Amino acid sequence: MVRVGIIAVFLLSANSYQKVWAQVLRDGQDSVSITINKSKVKDPKTATILSAIVPGSGQVYNGKAWKVPLLYSGFAANIYFIDFNGRRYTIFREALQQFDKGIPNSFPNLNRDGLVRNVNFWRRNRDLNYFLFIGIYALNIIDAHVDAHLSAFDVSDDLTFRFEPSFETLSAGGNIFGLSMKIYF
């Protein structure tokens, strides 16, 4: 079955060397004109620098101020979890130090291994939240930069995708039925 498929691919690709024009070539002026509104074009460098200095200012510069509350709520949630994990880490670290000194601690049901596992767990979670904080900050800068690049991108109603049924006759005989996606602009 695999051999038949390979042979079919080679036979069908042999026909693909014919010149086929999908468009009619005309001499003269192009009928499509592109106008760029300079007031909508944003400078990516400015957006990146603004966003790096004050997180969210690049989004405001790009006219996407609705992203700023999302950004700062991400920062706030991350700071909360850094604090929460840091407090839990401190509690278990002190309990481990008390256990090593022979002083009764807040967790009498945990042995030394249990305390060490908890210390490592909460420290790892706190440290991962620091990395997440850096990731949110970097995402803020990247979003401002990309958004400034795409500020003049045309997203008007003239750009459409349309799915249409497709019917093609093969030169070797047979027909192909399918679905084609056409882009109109």
PyMOL commands that set and color helices and strands:
alter all, ss='L'
color gray80, all
select helices_A, chain A and resi 2-17+44-53+57-61+67-101+112-149
alter helices_A, ss='H'
color red, helices_A
select strands_A, chain A and resi 160-169+175-184
alter strands_A, ss='S'
color yellow, strands_A
deselect
rebuild
show_as cartoon
